[in-house]
Every structure is written in C-alpha cells, then in structure tokens.
Amino acid sequence: MAPKTPDDDTMIIDGFKTTRVDTTNLAFQADSDFLPDKAGLWVHPEEHDGWVHAHNAIRFEVGELKRVVTALATTTLVDWQVASIKAWWAGHEKHVHEHHENEDDVMNPVLRTRINYPDKLEADHAELVATMDELSEHVSMLEAGDSLEGLRSLWLRYESLMLPHLFEEEQVGLPLARAYFTPTEIEKVVSAFLKKGDPVSLGAFVHVMGHKADAKRFMQQNGIPGFVWHLPGKGFKALRSLYREKMQTHIDSLLAGEPVVSRTKKQLKENAVKASRFLRDEGASLQCALSPSKRVNVMSAVRSFDNGPQKQASAAPLAAALATVPSKPAQRFSSSVIREVNDWCDSSLLMPHEPIRVMLNAFERGFHLDTLDKVGAFEQLWRVWVFDFIHHHHDIEETIYMPWINERVASPAGLAIETDHESLIKEMEAISAVAAEKTLAAGARLPAMLHNFAAGMKAHLANEETYVPQMLRESGYAHEDEGALIGKVMASLSPDAMAMMMPLVLHALELANGYGPLTADGFAATLPQPLQEALPAWKATFKTDFLDVIEKLCTPA
C-alpha cells in the first residue's frame, strides 16, 4: 500500500476533529537528507513548548473578552467602558496579527524546507483575519449608550474559528516541527520572534504561563539565564507587569464595574473580589481568582466549551451532597483540631485540608532523593500534583471563600490567612527552584526543606480550623449556601485541574472513612455522568503518578 500523502482524506485536519499526525509517514518529508528522527531530542513535553505557550496566550485573551461580553451583554456602556474595550482590542489585534506573521513569514518557511507542510494550517489565517477585520470595524464604532450584544455574537464566531485552528497546529504542525528539527534549530527561529516582538504581546506569553515558578521553569528548559527574569524593561517580570497594566487592567475593570489597576498579584486578587460583588455571577467572577494558566479557556488539548467528558460539575448536585447535617461517626482525620465532625462547618474545611495533609504526611515520612531518577520524579510530583493544588486553594480562600464569610463575620485577630500564605508560597517557590536543579545535591537539600514546609503548612491549616468553622456558624449561612458556592468553584476549574484534584480529594475521603455522612462514593455520585466516566482513568493516573511515586521516594535506593 502506498503511503498516504498530507492531503489524503484519511488524515483529518478539521478543527477539534483533527487527528494527531503520524510523523513517521514520509509523505511529509520534503528533503530526503532530513529524516523525522529528532523528537527524542526534545526533553520537555509538548505542553511546555513555546508554540503552545504562545497559543495559550491567545486562548486566554479570547476567553477573557468572552467573559466580558457575556457578563455585560445587555449593559448600557458608558465612556470609560467603551475606551477600555477599544484599548484592549487594539492590544489583542496586534498580538494575534504578530503571531500570524511570525508563523507565516518566519516559522512556516523554515518548516517547509524539510516538511511538506499542510496548506490548510496557513489558509485558516485568512478566514481569521477577515473575522478580525469585522471585529475591528465593530469595535471602532462603539459609543457610550451602546450594548455588547453585537460584539458578543461576533466574538463567539471568532472563538469558534480561533480555538479549533490552534488545536490543528498543535496536532499537526508542532509534532512535525519536533520530528524534523532539533531544539537548537527551532530556538534560533524563536529568538527572532523575541527580538522584534511587541512587549505587550510578549508580556501575555509570560502572564499566561501562571506562577513565577512556571515562568522560571520555562526559562530553564529553554536555556534562558535566570537574570533575564529581573532585567528592567525587557525582563520576563517587567513584561508580565506591562501586560497586566496595558491589557488585564481593562478586563478586570470591565468585570469589576469600575476602573481598577491590575499590575500586582495583590491587585489582581482585590479585583477578583470586586468582580464577584459587581457581577453577582460566580461562574464568571470565580475565573478571576484562578491563575491564568488554569482558566477554562487556556487549553492545549481538544476541549469543548459546552459538552463532552470535560463538562464541569454543576453547583446543585454538590450542594445537595453536602447539605445533610452530620452526626458524630467515628472517623479518622489527620487534623489536629477537628477530631470529629459536629456539623457542616467542620466538614467544609476538611474537604480541601485533608487532601493537602495527605501530601504533607508523605513529606514528613521523609523522602530519599538519592538518585537522579528520584530527584526528577519528585520535581514532577511537586510541580504537577502539589504546587498548583495548594496555590489554587490559597487563591480561592483569599478571593472567594473568606470574602464570602467576611460579608457577615469579621475575621478574628488570631486568624492569619494572608500572612501565612505569603510565607508559605515563598517556601514553595524555594522548593520549586531547588527541585528544578534536578541534581543529587538538590536531592540532599530537599527532604529537610519539605519537612519544614510540612510543619508550617500543618500549623497554618490548624489555625484556620481553629477559627473558620465558628465563623461559619456565626455567619448564619445555611449549608446549601456554602455547598452552592463550592459547587461553583468546582465548575470554574479546568479539565486538567479536575483530573488532578478530584482523585486526591476522593482518596483523602476514603482514608478518613468520610466526613460525617459524606463518603467518597456519595460524593462521586453527585458528579455529572461524564466526570464519573472519567474517574477510573483519573484514579489510575493518580495511583501511578502520585501514590506509587511517593512510595518510591520514601524507599532508600
């Protein structure tokens, strides 16, 4: 049988239906001197590739304005809102046009020297540009007194073109580039982008990576010296701040209902609280509290916004599952404060805290990071399973959960949430930096750092469990109110976050034999059917990538 060609009907390039390219198919080979044998030289996975990070920055922006036009669709605009939309659109338009020019004029010509590159991947740009021209005309005509109904309709069409196109490139273009070119060869092309790139667009690239530790990991993987983070004006930190000032400020202002500034992390958190109060729509406002890399719209795999296995949990089933007032069953909690569940106010804190203590207990057992393989395994465990879980939990506490309680009850003087979070995050970032070294020297330092972190984190959780349950009792909230809030928090999570967090939450529930009447099976039964179907695969990954790795790290070589 003759090999298929890039245009063969059996290779589907059709948005989210696009099949992953077979890079061994020599129909894609444009020069017989270059074989598709370079993929093994790429040491970091595709989801950490600069191409995907660039796409994530665009996906993020598409999702950000979508939140605005959805939340404010029928709002009568005033002058400052019109100005914000126009300023943000100008930045996004420049960002996307620059990205397309980099691909069409720089990257694709290089790829075509060795690859029979499918024409459709470049032809999509023409349709996108035409839609952007319509958007540009519409935005330019906006005036005070108008609504966003028309822009919303255009934006949804734009999103329906952009997201599938980015997926096509990641299923076809990216694997082919890695198969036919070495990392060094691609880095030379990318460096040309960086030298002439618009600073605000480059800032989007950094901002959407997520936390500082994520950006520094990218720098290390790509041979970018650490001092580049700190360079004034052109360093990664400065570019991120510029993006927040020039772009994110407009989004946050529109969602908060008033002009705000979004340059610092503290300001971003404050703005998330303002958006929650102004919109009175947790589904939209909760996204403000998430790291940019965890927003629902930032994705590097096929994800539908409205259906499929990744469909998010709804608030109602979760609220129903948590609404029963517990009795006092004999159960096993790792909390030093909550020894039995007296009511829903106790169980509410155990839901996030017990999974965290599963991690902390492992750290206190002591890791033996005595081989390079085990040091690397720990770095992945820490980065994939631990860091984001805890950081996300802190963000939700500061921007959603505690402000919700504080609307009715002031925090007592002994509750030290934000102060603790700041010191704990510094410890976590220090652990991330050492783990990223992936050396035996790093492996020797990490166990003591982890043991100290576990002690401090447990003290922090105990501090919260001492005060917050009583605050909930004094607030007058019903458990249905709290369950609905938590359900909406869950609904805001991306599919990747759900896949990592849900097995750990269920595992902790199983270890404790439940929290009051709420059992692991009972909780799982409240999830939408697609998530229930995904659970077996998630649990299997959790066992191999979390539980088995912990056992390996706790065992001397």
Secondary structure as UniProt FT lines:
FT   TURN            6..7
FT   TURN            9..10
FT   HELIX           15..17
FT   TURN            23..24
FT   HELIX           26..28
FT   TURN            32..33
FT   HELIX           39..41
FT   HELIX           46..48
FT   HELIX           50..71
FT   TURN            72..74
FT   HELIX           79..101
FT   HELIX           102..107
FT   HELIX           108..111
FT   TURN            112..114
FT   HELIX           120..140
FT   TURN            144..145
FT   HELIX           149..168
FT   HELIX           169..173
FT   HELIX           174..180
FT   HELIX           183..196
FT   HELIX           199..207
FT   TURN            208..209
FT   HELIX           212..221
FT   TURN            222..223
FT   HELIX           226..229
FT   TURN            232..234
FT   HELIX           236..243
FT   HELIX           244..248
FT   HELIX           249..256
FT   HELIX           265..279
FT   HELIX           282..285
FT   HELIX           286..289
FT   HELIX           292..294
FT   TURN            296..297
FT   TURN            309..310
FT   HELIX           315..322
FT   HELIX           344..365
FT   HELIX           372..380
FT   HELIX           381..387
FT   HELIX           388..396
FT   HELIX           397..401
FT   HELIX           402..406
FT   TURN            407..408
FT   TURN            413..414
FT   HELIX           417..437
FT   HELIX           440..475
FT   HELIX           479..491
FT   HELIX           495..512
FT   TURN            516..517
FT   HELIX           520..525
FT   HELIX           529..542
FT   HELIX           543..547
FT   HELIX           548..553
//
